[in-house]
């Protein structure tokens, strides 16, 4: 149903509507009201938690309260307000943590244009010592309390929490989607990808780390062992929702085994997507072996065919992603150094990577930077 600039529904010409359209119009009004009511309830709940968390945080910071006091508060609330749920000792500490974490974030910096692309921009933080009872960051109300519990319990650093917060808001993740991305180590993989792709000599290197990653996780596929390229392709298409979740929701699926005719021959591209932000076609070529330099020649051929035959005049040049089971970074660097098309060689995993391993790799990277400084 059409809306005006204030997101109000535009009332259609009732004389031109049949009975079913009248009914659908009423149904849309009901849904809009219900969604708005739920959002208001969620916002008020989080504001209350913010204020309670600020109060407890301030008392504990000044040593006015001890650990026992929070336990006493939980027991007192249970006695005075027995119908209240969610205010036991553990929940009160979670509410305090909700405030303690998020009140340290420089929200003005987050709202700047520099941080629009969360995949490439990692924000700076400032510590505010006085409790902010009124200045509730309303971006937090874009997620439910269940989302926030996931962020608080499953992530470690503030930077990691901000990364997943912005990602979940932008991609409109369900709690299950958010949990899956955290479990797959997306934050660590993204930072490692930015580091590994930073040396790419191709002009497209400036945009590739923002959208693409060095490793993709397809643990949702139930593939035979060993599996073929056809098994991988069919599995990704069969689980397209999970595949797009791993890639990012700006990817629009255009087809599998996309047929391209060059001369008198037919060629078939494994998977074809369109990326809304980049405004370009993205070709995925699947390999179940270690990367070989000759793979890029075939991918470049497909990209040239797409640009000549499929790309529209207003769109940007096509990008290729070559998914391999493994790669030698030096071989990839040599292969890409004179590559004429924007391409990325990425690894795919059909099992979740151990997050401890990812964190150790990230720490080794940070130590290398520190020792070189």
N, C-alpha and C positions, 0 to 999 in steps of 0.2 A: 504494500500500500504506500503511495507517495507521501513524503513528509516535506515540511517547509524547513527553512534554515534553523529554526528552533527545535527541530525534531518533533513537531506536532503533526498529527495526521491531517492531511488535506481531505476535507469531506467531499466525496465525489458527487456528481450530479445524480441525485437519487432517482430521477425520472428515467434515467437510462439503464438502471440496474434491474436484473431479474431477482427473484426471491433468494436464490442461492448466494448471489453476490451481497445482498442485504445481510444474510446470515453470516457470511464470511467477514464482512465489515465489523459486525458486532463481536465476532470471535477475536478479531485482531485488537479491538479496543480492550477486551477482557485480558488478553495476553499482555498487552502493553502495560495495563494497570498492575497486573500481578508481578511482572518483571520489575517495574518501578518500585513497588512495595517491598519486594525482596531485597532490592539494592539498598533502599533506605534502611531496612532492618539491619542488613549486614554492616552498613556504614556506622549506624548508631552503636552496634555491638562493638565494633573495633575502636570507636572513639572512647567508649566506656572502658574497654580494656587498656587503651592508651593512658587514660587518666589514672586508673587503678595502678597500672604498672609504674607510672611516674611517681605516684605517691609512695609506693613500696620502695622503689629505687632510691628516692631521696632519703627516706628514713634509714635504710640500710647503709647508704653512702656516708651519712653523718654519724653512724654507729648509735643513733638514737634507738634503733631496733636491733635486736639480735636475730639469729636464725630461728630461735624458739618463738619469737613474736609472730612470725608468719604462720607457724603451725597453730599458735593460739588464735590468730585471726580466722583461720580456716574452721577451727572448732566453734568459735563464737558465731560465725556466719551460719554454720550448719544448725546451731541451736536456735538462733533468732529468726532465720529465714529457711526453714527446713525444705521448702519447695524449690529453692534455688539449686541449680545444677551447674557443675563446672567451676566450683570455687574451693576445691579441696587444696591441700598444701601443694601438691604437684602442679595443679593448674595455676595457682597463684604465682608460683615461681616461673611458669611458662609465660604468664601475662607480664610479669616483671621483665623477663628476658625480651619479650616483644618490644617493650619500650626501650630497654637498655641498648638493644642492637640498633634500632631504627632511629633513635634520637641522635646518634653520632654521625648520621649521614648528612652531607651538604646537599640538601634537596634543590637549592638554587642551581648548583652545578649540574645536578642530574637533569633539570628541566631545560638546560641550555641546548642550543642546536648541536653542540659538539657531541652530545651523548645520544643522538637519535639512533645511531647504529650500534646496538649493544654488542654485536659480535666483534667489533674492532676497538671499542672505546671502554677503557676501564677507569672508573671514576676515582676521584680523590675524596678523602673524608676529613672532616674536622670534628673535634670533640666538644660538645656543649655540656658544661658542668651543671647548669641550673635546669631543673625539670621544666619541660614545656607542656603545661596542662592544656593550653588552648591550641597551639600550632600543630595540630594533627596533620601529617602528610597525607592528603586525600588519595594519592596514588595507591596507598596501602589498601584502600577500600575497593580497589579493582579486583582483589582476590578475597576469597572466603577465609574464615578462621582455619578451616582444614588445610588450605594452601599454606597459611602461615606456620602452622604446626610442622608441616613437611619441611619448609624452609629452615625453621629454627632447629629442628632435630636432626636433619640429614646433611646440613652444610656446616662448614667450620668457620671460614673467615667472613668478615663483613663484605668484602669484595665479591666473594662467591655468592653470598645471599643476594646482593644487589643484581648480580648477573642473572640469576634465575628469576628474581622478582620481575625485572624488566622484560625478560624473555617470556615469562608466563603471561604478563599483561599484554604484550604485543601479539603473541600467538594465541591468546585466549585458551590456554591450557586448562584441561580438567585436572583434578588432583592426581588422577592416575597418570596422565601425560607428564605432569611435572615430576612425579616420582620416577617415572621411567627415564627421563632425561638426566636426573640426578644420579640414578643408579648406573647409567651408562657412562658417567664421567664426562659429560659434555663440556663442563667448564674447563677441566684440565685439558681435554682434547683440543678445545678452541685455542687456549693459550699456547699449547705446543704447536698447533697448526700455524698460528701467527708467527711464531718464532722460526719454524721450518720453512715457511713460504716467503719470509721477508727477503731472502736473497734471490728470489726469482728475477731474472733479468728482463723478462718480457714486460711490455708496457701495461699489460693487464694485471700485473702484480699488485698494483695499488688497490684494485677492487676485489681480487680473488680472496684474500684472507677475511674480508668482511662477510662474505656469503658462504664460501666453501670451506671445507675442513680437510685436514691431511689424512684423517681416518674416519670411517663410517662404521657404525655398529648395527648389524642386522640379526640380533639375537632372537628376534621374533619369527625367523624363518625355520621351518621344520624340514631341513634338507637331508637327503641321503648322504652317506659317507662312503666313498667320495661323491661329490656332486659335479655336474657339468655346467657349462655356461647357460644352457637352456634351462636347467633346473633353477639356477640362480635368477634368471630373467623371469620365468614363470612364477617363482616364489615371490619376487618383489612386486609383480603386478597383482598377484593374488592378495598380498598384504599391502595394498597401495596406501591405505590410510597410515599405517605405521611407517612405511617408507617415506611418505611426504613429511610426517612428523620428524623423522630423523634429518631430512634435508632442510626443512623450513617451509612454512606455509605459503610463501610467495611463489613456490614452484607449482606450476599447473601442468598436469600430465596430458600429453598430446597423443601418445600412442607407443606401442611396442612393434618391433620389426618394421620400422618406418621405411617404406619403399622409396628409393631414389633412383631415377634412371639417368645414366650418363652414357652418351653414345648409344650403343645398341645393347648395353648391359644393365641389369637390375642389381642394385645393392640394397642391403637391409641394415638399418641402424638399430641397435638393440633397444634403446629407450630414448624417447624425445620428450623434453619438457619446455615450458616457456617460463621465464622468470619475470615477475611483474615489476620489481624494483629496477632490475638491470635492463628491462625492456629488450630481451634478446632470447633466442632459442638456446637451449642447453642440451647437448647430446651426451648421453651416457653410453660408453662402450664397456662391456663386461668381459673380464678375463679371470680365469681360475688358476692362473700361473703367476710366477714372479714376473715383474715388469721387464719387457724387452724393448729396446729402442725402436724397433721396426713397428711396434704397435702405434706409435705416434703418427707414422706416415699414413696409416689407414684412417686414423681419427681426423687428421688434417684434411684428408680427401673428403670425408663426410662433411666437415665444416664448410669446405669450399662449395660443395654441392648444395648445402642448406642455404648458404648466403646467396648463391646464384638463383636457386629455384624456389625456395620457400620463404626466406626472409622478406618482410615488407619494407618499403622504402624508409619508413620512419623508425624502424627498429635498428638496434645496434648489432654489430657483428656477433655471430654465434660463438658460444664457448663450449669446449669439450672437456668432459671428465672421464678419465680412464681409470676404472676400478680394477685393481689387481689384488691378489692375496698377499703379496709382499713386494718390496722394492729396495734396491740398493740406491741410497740417496745420491751417491756420486754419479752413478749411471744416469739417474733422472736429471741431475743438474746438467750433465753434458748434453743429454738429449734435448732438454728444453732451451739450452743457451742460444740456439739459432732457430728455434721454432718460430714460424711466422704467424701462427694462430694462437689466440688466448686459450691455453689448455692447462689442465691440472691432472697430475697423477696422484691418486689417493688409494689407500689400502682399505679393504673391507674385512670386517670380522663378523663371524656368525655366532660368536659367544661374547658375553660381557667381559670387558677387560677389567682386571683387578684394579680397583681405585687406589689401593695402596701403592701399586706399581706406578700408576700415573702420577701420584703425588710425589713419589721419589724422583721420577724423571723431571718433574717440574722443579723440585728442590735442587737437583743437579744443575739444571739450566740456570737457576737463580744464583747458585754458587759460582758457576762459570762466569756470569756477568760481574759478580762482586769481585772475583779475583783478577779479572781483566781491567777493572776500573782503577 
